[in-house]
């Protein structure tokens, strides 16, 4: 059990690290993630009071700010910090890459339209009356979409990777709001100072440290052979 917990924590730290260094270099994106995280925490609290309202806050505020940061402000060209192309990063993305996000967001937009055309949603739910009822039902549908999207990708990772990696990713997504507040609370101040991109000094230093360790490990067998 101890080994499982240690590996779980190791993979969680790795997924968080890769997500930060690959996809959060823009200070605007980081600031939007801070707004998203704070509103997600509000939505978490509303889940115990009004689940429909929680979903409305989560999708209309939290998700729009979060995804706007990725789609419109995060650099999509060659990543000089990590020496990786955008296509490479998208290919190794554990969770929802931009292509998968487009599908998810398309469903998010279509659900209210379908519900407006058919208040019973093909007989699946009790038809609502009035605008307030429609908004309430939209919130519940968006809540179902969020839960379904989370479970779908988790089970997908179960098959593609391993059950552990799927559980780690799900845990990361659910705890991202707390982690993002800690990680990006200084981003607005940096942005006000005119810093459009995070210099990612800590990332560069870590990559250099890992490269040095790898070089030392490769040199060790050669030294043994020369004895």
Secondary structure, DSSP 8 states (H G I E B T S, - for coil): -HHHHHHHHHHHHHHHHHHHHHH--BHHHHHHHHHHHHHHHHHHHHTTT-HHHHHHHIIIIIIHHHHHIIIIIS--S-BTTTTB-HHHHHHH-SS--HHHHHHHHHHHHHHHHHHHH-TTTTTTS----HHHHHHHHHHHHHHHHHHHHHHHHHHHHHHHT-HHHHHHHHHHHHHHHHHHHHHHTTHHHHHHTT--B---HHHHHHHHHHHHHHHHHHHHHHHHHH-
